[in-house]
Amino acid sequence: MSEASERSWTIRDYQAGDETEIVALFERVFKKPMAERDPAAHWRWEFAQNPVGPQVIELVWAGGGRLVGQYAVSPRRLWVHGQPRLAALSLDTMTDPDYGRQGIFSSSASACYAAMVERGFDFVYGFPNANSVGGFARRLGWSVIMPAPVLIKALDLGAPLAAKLGVPVLESLLGPVSRSALEAPAALDAAAQALRTRLRGGPSLDVLPFGSFGAWADALWQRCRDQHRIWVIRDAAFLRWRYDERPESDYLRLQVVADGEVVGYAVLALSERPEGKVAFVMDLLVDLDVPGAASALLRGLETRARIQGANFMSAMAGPASPTRPWLLRHGYLPLPERLFPQELHFGGRVLAGISQAQLDDPGAWQLGWGDVDVL
């Protein structure tokens, strides 16, 4: 345990059983439960059951056994310029409102980073919001790499426009018109792909739902891992934990199969937002060397999102991501930072092993909504 000089609190590593106080602190700080039905189960999934390990959670305790702060990271294995690296996603940073402006944020972060170095981590990264990004940069030495590379595709503007104009009856008029107009890019792409296949030949493609990630995901990762210079290693163990085992989640999963072999998959999450129902593309991995596979998968996602009544779809793709041109071709558009429902930035800090310049290159990164911990 390390004493904070002239402070009324101390910092120590997480110990078994601390999660009860962690969940309570989360609710005090964020004014909402960690999960709707079972916050303790969500915490166990996020930290105790993470297949990467080792967990690093630094807790700040005041007198009387009151938890007043936390700096925690969720371990991830990343593929970085052709090499596996141990890194971690910074999340659930918390300071009790009664203990603000006492240095808890920077002190607990320093303790966490020191522990990470001891346990073999190379860097830490995350998605600070508008309120916290300055603190991460000034106090913790983070580089702000880029605004979160969010793309948006409109599917049905009837309800959002009617609500914006304050005329509910317009939804029945605007909905069909906007749906027809916004379906055009996917329809044109499907027609063009069918013509290319007919003229040049190509594999038979099927887009199918699936229930869980199996050994095929390991094989797909091996064939696709060098598509991007920096991204989370998407092997079967990680994908099962992230999507199959997350409590209180109901993801839609699709895979594209070429002549009997899985050549891509995508994961979709639906969420009600003030601007309408949004279908978030959590994960998108496809062998771009298979003709038509990426387009078929994106069309399949759009079809499912429309069936579920989504008004918008959202994906992420960095400025040099090979998947970005496919998304743009399918009608996804960059969302200006000022229009983000919640302003998100992406950044990180090197601890050991690689240079900060490697981390700071926006074009090196492949990100998705599944890399954020809120969905």
Residue pairs with C-beta under 8 A, 6 or more apart in sequence:
1 10
1 11
1 12
2 10
2 11
2 12
2 111
3 10
4 10
4 11
4 60
4 103
4 107
7 102
7 103
8 62
8 63
9 60
9 61
9 62
9 63
9 68
9 69
9 99
9 102
9 104
10 60
10 61
11 58
11 59
11 60
11 61
11 107
11 108
11 111
12 58
12 59
12 61
13 57
13 58
13 59
13 115
14 22
14 55
14 57
14 58
14 59
14 72
18 57
18 59
18 67
19 40
19 43
19 44
19 47
19 48
20 40
21 59
21 67
22 43
22 57
22 59
22 67
22 70
23 34
23 39
23 40
23 43
24 67
25 67
25 68
25 69
25 70
25 94
25 96
26 33
26 34
26 39
26 92
26 94
27 33
27 34
27 39
28 96
28 97
29 94
29 95
29 96
29 97
30 94
33 39
34 42
34 43
35 41
35 42
35 247
35 248
36 248
37 247
37 248
38 247
38 248
41 247
42 247
42 248
45 241
45 245
45 246
45 247
46 74
46 373
47 55
47 57
47 72
47 74
48 55
49 241
49 245
50 74
50 75
50 241
51 237
51 238
51 241
52 75
52 76
52 77
52 86
52 238
53 75
54 75
54 119
55 74
55 75
56 72
56 73
56 75
56 88
56 112
56 115
56 116
56 119
56 121
57 70
57 71
57 72
57 73
57 112
58 70
58 71
58 72
58 108
58 109
58 111
58 112
58 115
59 67
59 69
59 70
59 108
60 67
60 68
60 69
60 70
60 95
60 99
60 104
60 107
60 108
61 67
61 68
62 68
62 96
62 99
66 96
67 96
68 95
68 96
68 98
68 99
68 104
69 94
69 95
69 96
69 99
69 104
69 105
69 108
70 92
70 93
70 94
70 108
71 90
71 93
71 105
71 108
71 109
71 111
71 112
72 90
72 91
72 92
72 93
72 112
73 88
73 89
73 90
73 91
73 112
73 116
73 121
73 124
74 88
74 89
74 91
74 373
75 86
75 87
75 88
75 121
76 86
76 87
76 88
76 89
76 232
76 233
76 238
77 84
77 85
77 86
77 87
77 232
77 233
77 238
78 84
78 85
78 86
78 87
78 230
78 231
78 232
78 233
79 85
79 225
79 226
79 228
79 230
79 231
79 232
79 233
80 122
80 229
80 230
80 354
80 358
81 229
81 230
81 358
81 364
82 226
84 233
85 122
85 123
85 353
85 354
86 120
86 121
86 122
87 121
87 122
87 123
87 124
87 125
88 116
88 121
88 124
88 125
89 124
89 125
89 126
89 371
89 373
90 124
90 125
90 126
91 126
91 373
92 373
93 105
93 109
93 132
95 104
95 105
105 135
105 139
106 139
106 140
109 139
109 140
113 124
113 140
113 349
113 351
116 124
116 351
117 351
117 352
121 351
121 352
122 350
122 351
122 352
122 353
122 354
123 348
123 349
123 350
123 351
123 352
123 353
123 354
123 359
124 348
124 349
124 351
125 346
125 347
125 348
125 349
125 359
126 136
126 346
126 347
126 348
127 148
127 344
127 345
127 346
127 371
127 372
128 135
128 136
128 142
128 144
128 344
128 345
128 347
129 342
129 343
129 344
129 345
130 342
130 343
130 345
133 144
133 345
133 347
136 142
136 144
136 347
137 143
137 144
137 347
140 349
141 349
142 347
142 348
142 349
143 347
143 348
143 349
143 356
143 359
143 360
144 345
144 346
144 347
145 346
145 347
145 348
145 359
145 360
145 361
145 362
145 365
146 318
146 319
146 345
146 346
146 362
146 365
147 337
147 340
147 343
147 344
147 345
147 346
148 316
148 340
148 344
148 345
148 346
148 367
148 372
149 316
149 317
149 318
149 319
149 321
149 334
149 346
149 362
149 367
150 314
150 315
150 316
150 334
150 335
150 340
150 344
151 314
151 315
151 316
151 317
151 324
151 327
151 328
151 332
151 333
151 334
151 335
152 312
152 313
152 314
152 332
152 333
152 335
153 182
153 302
153 312
153 313
153 314
153 315
153 327
153 330
153 331
153 332
153 333
154 178
154 182
154 311
154 312
154 331
155 179
155 182
155 279
155 302
155 305
155 306
155 310
155 311
155 312
155 313
156 175
156 178
156 179
156 182
156 276
156 306
156 309
156 310
156 311
157 174
157 175
157 178
157 182
157 311
158 170
158 171
158 172
158 173
158 174
158 175
158 176
158 177
158 178
158 179
159 171
159 175
159 276
159 311
160 275
160 276
160 311
161 170
161 171
161 174
161 178
162 168
162 169
162 170
162 171
162 174
179 306
182 331
183 306
185 329
185 330
185 331
186 298
186 299
186 302
186 330
186 331
189 295
189 299
189 329
189 330
190 295
190 299
193 292
193 295
193 296
196 202
196 291
196 292
197 291
197 292
200 291
202 291
202 292
203 258
203 259
203 290
203 291
203 292
203 293
204 258
204 259
205 256
205 257
205 258
205 292
205 293
205 296
206 256
206 257
207 254
207 255
207 256
207 257
207 296
207 297
207 299
207 300
208 254
208 255
208 256
208 257
209 252
209 253
209 254
209 255
210 253
210 254
210 255
210 265
211 253
212 240
212 244
212 253
213 236
213 239
213 240
213 243
213 244
213 265
214 236
215 236
216 236
216 262
217 234
217 235
217 236
217 239
217 262
217 265
218 235
218 236
219 262
220 262
220 263
220 264
220 265
220 285
220 287
221 233
221 234
221 235
221 236
221 285
223 287
224 285
224 286
224 287
225 233
227 288
227 322
227 366
228 321
228 322
228 364
228 365
228 366
229 361
229 363
229 364
229 365
230 358
230 359
230 364
230 365
230 366
231 365
231 366
231 367
232 238
232 371
234 283
234 285
239 283
242 283
242 370
243 249
243 251
243 253
243 267
243 282
243 283
243 370
249 269
251 267
251 268
251 269
251 282
252 267
252 268
252 269
252 270
252 304
252 308
253 265
253 266
253 267
253 268
254 265
254 266
254 268
254 297
254 300
254 301
254 304
255 262
255 264
255 265
255 266
256 262
256 263
256 264
256 265
256 286
256 293
256 296
256 297
256 300
257 263
258 290
258 293
263 286
263 287
263 290
263 293
264 284
264 285
264 286
264 287
264 290
264 293
264 294
264 297
265 283
265 284
265 285
265 286
265 297
266 281
266 283
266 284
266 285
266 286
266 297
266 298
266 300
266 301
267 281
267 282
267 283
267 284
267 370
268 279
268 280
268 281
268 282
268 301
268 304
268 305
269 279
269 280
269 282
269 369
269 375
270 277
270 278
270 279
270 280
270 305
270 308
270 310
271 277
271 278
271 280
271 375
272 278
273 341
274 341
275 311
275 312
275 341
276 310
276 311
276 312
277 308
277 309
277 310
277 311
277 312
278 310
278 311
278 312
278 313
278 314
279 301
279 304
279 305
279 308
279 310
279 312
279 313
279 314
280 313
280 314
280 315
280 369
280 375
281 301
281 313
281 314
281 315
281 316
281 368
281 369
282 368
282 369
282 370
282 375
283 368
283 369
283 370
284 297
284 315
284 323
284 368
286 293
286 294
286 297
286 323
287 293
288 294
288 322
288 323
288 326
294 323
294 326
295 326
295 329
295 330
298 326
298 327
298 330
299 330
301 313
302 313
302 330
305 313
313 332
314 335
314 369
315 327
315 332
315 368
315 369
316 367
316 368
316 369
316 371
317 323
317 324
317 327
317 332
317 366
317 367
318 324
318 362
318 363
318 364
318 365
318 366
318 367
319 362
319 363
320 362
320 363
320 364
321 365
321 366
323 366
337 343
344 372
346 365
346 367
348 359
349 356
349 359
350 356
350 359
358 364
369 375
